[in-house]
Amino acid sequence: MEQHLIRAALARRPSAGRLVALLLVIALLVSACGGSSASNNAAESSPAEAEPAASTPAAAAESAAGEGGDTIKVGILHSLSGTMAISEVSVKDATLLAIQEINANGGVLGKQLEPIIEDGASDWPTFAEKARKLIQQDGVAVVFGCWTSASRKAVLPVFEELNGLLFYPVQYEGLEASPNIFYTGAEPTQQIIPGVDYLVNELGAQSIYLLGSDYVFPRTANLIIKAQLEHLGVTLAGEEYVPLGGTEFSTIISKIQEAQPDAIFNTLNGDSNVAFFKQFKDAGFTAETLPVMSVSVAEEEVRGIGPENIAGHYTAWNYYQTTDTPENEAFVAAYKAAYGEDRVTSDPIEAGYFGVYLWKEMVEKAGSVAVDDVRAAAQSGEITFQAPEGLVKVDPENQHTWKIVRIGKINESGLIDEVWSSGEAVRPDPFLQNIEWAAGLAEGLSQ
């Protein structure tokens, strides 16, 4: 019931190991860029972050940790600067909120959690460097972090080499399972595939244009989507990519106008979404004339884009600020109390939050923070948490999370209203083994 069990399970899929290696190479080649790491002090003074004050979760968590002298160090690794800061700063904030709550209720194994924050700076080599520092130098028991698949794939070999533990809070392209990662965001059967189904079955789209950032998640997601469109008999109207952080869309919008698709499936990430939706509206498009389904635009990104530029368009996630559960009502209230009434919650924010609690459940079941013991506890199949989105469960076979799928429509206030739900939590299937039309897709991607 240890690390080799997951490796043995993956060995039954002959292409899985090669696929991970291939996608890592793609991530590093496609996203080659410069950048420098930031110190903790520089990260904490990021303009996008909440004002530092004694009452913030960061200050409270660090203060509580310092008082007892008997602490468990935990790492937080997100982009607090660069193009991805628009999305990742708030996930960091939610992680700190969970740490504060846990410390206020006695900590973990009777010890306070001590957060150590690092800035990945939207630069994948920096993520790998900071992950190594957190594990080797700081001696953290776990790291909560990463957003893009490029950053995750950059740190994955570090965590496997050093036997560290990463909780990854964001939806991704699937086709991966590492014994050193717990995936609290969605894989394709829990987001991307239902999003395409909604465009076709509910909105009647018969031609779809694919638009994404130029790195591993959008490109791999679109390979899956193209296989799905072929199965559904839907026309691929076009496919375009822009560099991560790219802001010039006039040429692409002209191509979209010429192609005349029924809908757009959007896998842009970071602040590229701000530029795209503003230019899209300026070109005369509306949600009624050409709906866009996004999988990396949540409430936080809507604030940056401006509701007036994106209202009426669609998103596919597992949680919205408007999700109607008692746990979510309490979570939203706590988040706003900590960071301001103007702040919003979102799916990655919520997954970053409940990931800390899932780790706590594993540690307490194991009676230890040792990675092998924590992983063995997860193999029990008994790790659950009543999260704001509903009951979530760690799948012992692949370390992904059972999640309800929700399609949402962005309203004029900037929040997202649920328009469709799977009703029950969907079991994670990161290798698409139970999707008939995807048979052999992972093998094909590894060639």
C-alpha positions, 0 to 999 in steps of 0.5 A, spaced: 500 500 500 505 504 498 508 508 492 510 502 488 502 500 488 500 506 484 506 505 479 504 498 478 497 500 476 500 505 471 505 500 469 498 496 466 498 502 461 504 501 457 504 508 454 503 512 461 510 513 463 512 515 456 506 520 456 508 523 462 515 524 459 513 526 452 508 531 455 514 534 460 518 535 454 513 539 450 511 543 457 518 545 457 519 546 450 513 550 448 513 554 455 521 556 454 521 563 457 526 567 462 524 570 469 527 570 476 525 567 482 522 572 488 524 572 495 518 571 500 518 578 502 518 580 495 512 575 494 508 577 500 509 585 497 505 583 491 500 588 489 495 583 487 495 580 494 491 582 500 494 588 504 498 585 510 495 585 517 495 582 523 488 579 522 489 576 515 490 568 515 497 569 513 499 573 519 494 569 523 497 562 521 505 565 522 503 568 528 500 561 531 506 557 528 511 561 532 507 561 539 508 554 540 514 552 537 512 545 535 510 546 528 509 542 521 512 546 515 507 546 509 509 549 503 505 554 498 508 555 491 504 559 486 505 565 481 504 571 485 507 575 479 507 575 472 501 573 467 498 567 472 498 572 478 491 574 476 489 567 477 494 564 483 494 569 488 487 568 490 488 560 491 494 562 495 490 566 499 485 560 500 490 555 502 492 560 508 485 561 510 484 553 511 491 553 514 488 559 519 482 555 520 486 548 522 490 552 527 485 555 530 482 548 531 488 545 534 492 544 528 494 537 525 496 532 530 496 537 535 501 541 532 500 548 528 501 549 521 507 553 519 506 556 511 512 557 507 510 561 501 514 561 494 513 565 488 513 561 482 513 567 478 509 564 472 516 561 470 516 553 470 524 553 471 523 557 477 517 553 480 522 547 479 527 551 483 522 553 488 519 546 489 526 543 490 528 549 496 521 547 499 522 540 500 530 540 501 532 546 504 525 548 508 523 541 510 516 542 508 511 536 509 507 537 503 506 543 498 500 546 495 501 549 489 501 550 481 496 552 476 498 551 469 500 544 467 507 546 465 508 548 472 506 542 474 510 538 469 516 542 471 515 540 478 513 533 478 520 530 477 522 534 483 517 531 487 518 524 485 526 524 486 525 527 493 519 523 495 515 530 496 508 531 496 504 536 492 496 537 492 494 540 485 488 544 485 486 546 478 483 542 472 488 539 467 488 535 461 488 528 465 493 522 462 497 523 468 497 519 475 503 520 480 504 517 486 507 524 489 501 528 487 494 529 489 489 532 484 484 536 487 482 539 480 478 536 475 480 531 469 477 531 462 471 527 464 469 532 470 470 538 466 472 539 458 468 533 455 462 535 459 463 542 456 463 540 449 457 536 450 453 542 453 455 546 447 453 540 442 447 538 446 444 544 449 446 549 445 446 546 438 453 547 436 455 543 430 461 547 428 466 549 434 473 553 434 478 551 439 482 557 442 488 556 447 494 558 450 500 555 447 502 550 452 501 543 454 494 543 457 490 547 451 494 543 446 493 536 450 485 538 451 484 540 444 487 533 442 481 530 446 476 535 444 478 533 437 477 526 438 470 528 441 468 532 436 469 527 431 465 522 435 459 527 435 459 528 428 461 536 429 465 540 425 472 543 427 471 550 425 479 552 426 484 551 432 489 557 434 494 558 439 497 564 442 503 565 447 501 564 454 500 572 456 499 574 449 494 580 448 494 580 440 487 577 438 486 581 432 488 576 427 485 570 430 478 574 431 478 575 423 479 568 422 473 566 427 469 571 423 471 568 416 470 561 419 463 562 422 463 557 428 457 556 432 461 556 438 468 557 441 471 552 446 476 557 450 483 554 453 486 561 454 490 562 461 492 568 465 491 575 463 490 573 455 483 572 457 482 579 459 485 581 452 481 576 448 474 578 451 475 585 450 477 585 443 472 579 441 466 584 444 469 590 440 469 586 434 461 585 435 461 578 437 456 577 443 454 571 447 448 570 443 451 570 436 457 566 438 457 563 445 464 561 448 465 556 453 471 557 457 475 552 462 480 557 465 475 563 466 472 563 473 469 568 478 476 571 479 478 572 472 471 575 470 473 581 475 479 582 471 475 581 464 470 585 466 463 582 467 460 587 461 465 584 456 463 576 458 456 576 461 452 571 457 458 566 456 459 559 459 464 556 463 465 548 465 467 547 473 465 543 479 464 549 483 461 556 483 461 562 488 453 561 487 453 553 489 448 552 494 451 548 500 451 550 507 459 549 507 459 554 501 455 559 505 460 559 510 466 558 506 464 565 502 463 568 508 470 566 511 473 568 505 470 575 504 471 576 512 479 575 511 480 578 504 475 583 503 467 584 501 469 585 494 473 578 493 470 573 490 471 565 490 472 560 484 473 553 483 481 553 483 480 557 490 475 552 493 480 546 491 486 550 494 482 550 500 479 543 501 486 540 499 489 542 505 483 539 509 484 532 505 491 532 507 489 533 514 484 527 514 490 523 511 495 525 516 490 524 522 488 517 519 496 515 518 498 518 525 504 521 521 506 527 516 511 522 512 509 522 505 509 514 505 504 514 511 500 519 508 499 516 501 498 509 504 492 512 508 489 515 502 489 508 499 484 506 504 479 509 500 476 513 506 479 520 505 473 524 504 471 532 506 464 536 506 467 541 501 463 547 499 462 544 492 459 538 496 462 531 498 469 530 495 473 523 495 480 521 494 480 516 489 485 510 491 487 508 484 489 514 481 489 520 487 484 524 483 478 527 486 470 525 485 467 531 483 460 534 481 460 537 474 457 544 473 456 548 467 455 555 469 453 562 465 456 568 467 451 574 469 452 581 469 454 582 476 460 578 475 458 571 478 456 565 475 449 561 475 449 554 474 445 552 468 447 544 468 449 539 473 451 532 473 447 531 480 452 526 483 460 526 484 463 523 477 469 518 479 475 521 476 478 517 469 484 521 468 486 516 462 479 516 459 479 508 460 471 508 460 470 513 454 469 509 448 471 514 443 477 515 447 480 508 446 487 508 444 487 516 445 493 516 450 497 511 446 496 515 440 499 521 444 505 517 446 507 516 439 
